[in-house]
Amino acid sequence: MPTHGSMTKAGKVRGQTPKLQAKERDSPVPKVRIRSTYMKRYMLKRKPGQNWMTPMRR
């Protein structure tokens, strides 16, 4: 089965691309956000519009 180019050129574009620093997150990590939503809805029995809560850290 023929290949689409030689293996010596594999990864050429990725290697040439400059490395960028990661950006600072504006919102919490999805796992944290989903856990806080679960706490508000099911553990504290909050209704929509009543979603204030004190942060819980583990």
N, C-alpha and C positions, 0 to 999 in steps of 0.2 A: 504494500500500500504506500503510495508516494506521500511525502510530507510537504507542507507548505512553507518551505524555507529551511535553512540549515539550523542545526541545534547550537551552533556557535553564536548565533544572533539572539538566542532566547533571553528575554529579560532586558533587552537593549533600552527600550523606552523608559521602563521603570527605573533602571539604573541611572539614566540621564536626568530624571526629574529631581528637582531640589527638594530636600527634606524640609517640611514646615513644622513649626511647633504647634502642639495641640492648643486649641482655644479654651479659655476658661468657661465653664458651664454656667449658664444663666439660671436654668431650672435644675431641680434635684435629679439625681440618677433615676431612671424609670422604676427600678425596684423599690426605691424609697418612696417615690410618689404613689405607686400602687398600694404600698403598705399603709401609707397615711390615709388614702382614700378608703381602704378597707376598715381602718380604725374608725373613721368618721361615720361611715354608713352602717356598719354591722355591730361594732363593739359599743359605740356611743349612741347609736340609734338616732343620728342626726337626719333631719329632713333637708331637701334642697333649699338653699338660702339660709340654712342654719349650720353651715359647715365650719364655724370657728372652732378651734380646739388648741390646747396647749401642746407644744411639741413633745413627743415621747421619744426618748433615746434609749437604746438598749446597749 
